[in-house]
Amino acid sequence: MTIPISYYLILSGVVFLTGIVGVLIRRNIIAILLSVELMLNATNINFVAFSDYFRDLGGQVFVFFALTVAAAEVAVGLAIIIALHRSRSTINIEEFNLLKW
Amino acid sequence: MSQLFFVYFAGMIIAASVLVVALKNPVYSALSLLVMFFHVAGLFITLHAEFLAAVQIIVYAGAILVLYLFVVMILNVKQDDRYHSQWRIAGFVCVPLLIEVMVLLSGGAETSTTGPRAALASSAKTIAPDNTLAIGQTLFSTYLFPFEVASLVLLVAMIGAIVLAKREIGEQDNPNPMVRTKAAE
C-alpha cells in the first residue's frame, strides 16, 4: 500500500509554512537561519517524493545540490552573524534597521 | 506498514519543526532541528533514497548543525528573545498560502491515482536497486556541469565565510594600523 503523493505535498507544505512563520516572527537571527533550514528541508521532501513518484533520479540529484547550497548558505550566514555580533554586540533582528524605510 | 511509517515520520517532522519555531532558546531549537533531520532521513529511506538519507544525516546533522551550535555557543546569546512584531504579517502571508495549498491538493487528489505513476509503471524505467550507484552515474553523466558548479559554490562560500568572519589584520594589537605602519617605517 503506497502513500499518495498529496500526503507528501501536505507534509512539505506544512513544514515550509512553519519555516516562513519562523522567519517572520522570530527575533533571533540564528533562529531565523534555522527556519530557513526548515524550508530547505521541506523542498527536499518534495523533491524526493516526486523522484519516487516519477521513477526519476533527477529529483534526488537536485536534493544533493540543495544540500550543497544549504551548506554554503549556513557558512556565509553564520559568518555574517559573527561579523554583525562583533560590530553591534547583539543578534536581535530589530536592532539592525539600517536598510529599513 | 508503510502508512504506519509515514504517519510516524510525518508526525515527528511536523512536531519537531513547530518546536524549532516555538522554542525560545536557540540551543533547544537547534536540537529539535536535529530530531527533524533524523526523521527526514527516515522518510527518505521509505522513499527509496538511501544514499540521500545517509547524506542527510552526515551533512545536515553532522556538519551544519554542529556549525550552528558552535556559533550559538561562541556568541553566548542572552535569553531575551521575544517574538517579532511582524507576526500579523506572518499570519497574513501564511493563512492564504495554507488555504491555497489545501485547495490545490483537494482539486488534484482525484486525478493523482491515474497520474504519471500508472503511465510510468508500464515503461521499463524503474529505480535501480543500488541507489548509490545510480545516483553516481546520473550525477557524473547528466548533471556533470551542475556538479562542478556546486563545487565552485562551496569554494566561494568557504572563502567568503573566512573573509567575513576573520578579524582585520592587526586589529587586535593596534586599533589604528596606519600609525603602526608609519612607526615601522
Chai-1 contact restraints between the chains, C-beta under 6 A:
chainA,res_idxA,chainB,res_idxB,connection_type,confidence,min_distance_angstrom,max_distance_angstrom,comment,restraint_id
A,I3,B,F6,contact,1.0,0.0,6.0,A-B,restraint_1
A,P4,B,S112,contact,1.0,0.0,6.0,A-B,restraint_2
A,I5,B,S112,contact,1.0,0.0,6.0,A-B,restraint_3
A,S6,B,L105,contact,1.0,0.0,6.0,A-B,restraint_4
A,S6,B,A109,contact,1.0,0.0,6.0,A-B,restraint_5
A,S6,B,S112,contact,1.0,0.0,6.0,A-B,restraint_6
A,L9,B,L105,contact,1.0,0.0,6.0,A-B,restraint_7
A,L11,B,A10,contact,1.0,0.0,6.0,A-B,restraint_8
A,G13,B,V101,contact,1.0,0.0,6.0,A-B,restraint_9
A,V14,B,I14,contact,1.0,0.0,6.0,A-B,restraint_10
A,V15,B,S17,contact,1.0,0.0,6.0,A-B,restraint_11
A,L17,B,C94,contact,1.0,0.0,6.0,A-B,restraint_12
A,L17,B,L98,contact,1.0,0.0,6.0,A-B,restraint_13
A,T18,B,S17,contact,1.0,0.0,6.0,A-B,restraint_14
A,T18,B,V18,contact,1.0,0.0,6.0,A-B,restraint_15
A,T18,B,V21,contact,1.0,0.0,6.0,A-B,restraint_16
A,I20,B,C94,contact,1.0,0.0,6.0,A-B,restraint_17
A,V21,B,V21,contact,1.0,0.0,6.0,A-B,restraint_18
A,V21,B,A90,contact,1.0,0.0,6.0,A-B,restraint_19
A,V21,B,C94,contact,1.0,0.0,6.0,A-B,restraint_20
A,G22,B,V21,contact,1.0,0.0,6.0,A-B,restraint_21
A,L24,B,Q86,contact,1.0,0.0,6.0,A-B,restraint_22
A,L24,B,A90,contact,1.0,0.0,6.0,A-B,restraint_23
A,I25,B,Y83,contact,1.0,0.0,6.0,A-B,restraint_24
A,I25,B,H84,contact,1.0,0.0,6.0,A-B,restraint_25
A,I25,B,W87,contact,1.0,0.0,6.0,A-B,restraint_26
A,I25,B,A90,contact,1.0,0.0,6.0,A-B,restraint_27
A,R27,B,D81,contact,1.0,0.0,6.0,A-B,restraint_28
A,R27,B,H84,contact,1.0,0.0,6.0,A-B,restraint_29
A,N28,B,P26,contact,1.0,0.0,6.0,A-B,restraint_30
A,N28,B,D81,contact,1.0,0.0,6.0,A-B,restraint_31
A,I30,B,P26,contact,1.0,0.0,6.0,A-B,restraint_32
A,I30,B,V72,contact,1.0,0.0,6.0,A-B,restraint_33
A,A31,B,P26,contact,1.0,0.0,6.0,A-B,restraint_34
A,A31,B,S29,contact,1.0,0.0,6.0,A-B,restraint_35
A,L34,B,V20,contact,1.0,0.0,6.0,A-B,restraint_36
A,L34,B,S29,contact,1.0,0.0,6.0,A-B,restraint_37
A,L34,B,L33,contact,1.0,0.0,6.0,A-B,restraint_38
A,L38,B,S17,contact,1.0,0.0,6.0,A-B,restraint_39
A,N41,B,V40,contact,1.0,0.0,6.0,A-B,restraint_40
A,V48,B,F44,contact,1.0,0.0,6.0,A-B,restraint_41
A,V48,B,L47,contact,1.0,0.0,6.0,A-B,restraint_42
A,V48,B,A49,contact,1.0,0.0,6.0,A-B,restraint_43
A,D52,B,L47,contact,1.0,0.0,6.0,A-B,restraint_44
A,D52,B,H48,contact,1.0,0.0,6.0,A-B,restraint_45
A,Y53,B,R117,contact,1.0,0.0,6.0,A-B,restraint_46
A,F54,B,P116,contact,1.0,0.0,6.0,A-B,restraint_47
A,R55,B,L120,contact,1.0,0.0,6.0,A-B,restraint_48
A,R55,B,K125,contact,1.0,0.0,6.0,A-B,restraint_49
A,R55,B,I127,contact,1.0,0.0,6.0,A-B,restraint_50
A,L57,B,A134,contact,1.0,0.0,6.0,A-B,restraint_51
A,L57,B,T138,contact,1.0,0.0,6.0,A-B,restraint_52
A,Q60,B,A49,contact,1.0,0.0,6.0,A-B,restraint_53
A,Q60,B,L52,contact,1.0,0.0,6.0,A-B,restraint_54
A,Q60,B,I135,contact,1.0,0.0,6.0,A-B,restraint_55
A,V61,B,T138,contact,1.0,0.0,6.0,A-B,restraint_56
A,V61,B,L139,contact,1.0,0.0,6.0,A-B,restraint_57
A,V61,B,Y143,contact,1.0,0.0,6.0,A-B,restraint_58
A,V63,B,L52,contact,1.0,0.0,6.0,A-B,restraint_59
A,F65,B,A150,contact,1.0,0.0,6.0,A-B,restraint_60
A,L67,B,V59,contact,1.0,0.0,6.0,A-B,restraint_61
A,T68,B,A150,contact,1.0,0.0,6.0,A-B,restraint_62
A,A72,B,V153,contact,1.0,0.0,6.0,A-B,restraint_63
A,A72,B,L154,contact,1.0,0.0,6.0,A-B,restraint_64
A,A72,B,A157,contact,1.0,0.0,6.0,A-B,restraint_65
A,V74,B,I64,contact,1.0,0.0,6.0,A-B,restraint_66
A,V74,B,L67,contact,1.0,0.0,6.0,A-B,restraint_67
A,A75,B,A157,contact,1.0,0.0,6.0,A-B,restraint_68
A,A75,B,A161,contact,1.0,0.0,6.0,A-B,restraint_69
A,V76,B,A157,contact,1.0,0.0,6.0,A-B,restraint_70
A,V76,B,G160,contact,1.0,0.0,6.0,A-B,restraint_71
A,V76,B,A161,contact,1.0,0.0,6.0,A-B,restraint_72
A,L78,B,V71,contact,1.0,0.0,6.0,A-B,restraint_73
A,A79,B,A161,contact,1.0,0.0,6.0,A-B,restraint_74
A,A79,B,L164,contact,1.0,0.0,6.0,A-B,restraint_75
A,A79,B,A165,contact,1.0,0.0,6.0,A-B,restraint_76
A,I80,B,L164,contact,1.0,0.0,6.0,A-B,restraint_77
A,I82,B,A165,contact,1.0,0.0,6.0,A-B,restraint_78
A,A83,B,L164,contact,1.0,0.0,6.0,A-B,restraint_79
A,H85,B,L75,contact,1.0,0.0,6.0,A-B,restraint_80
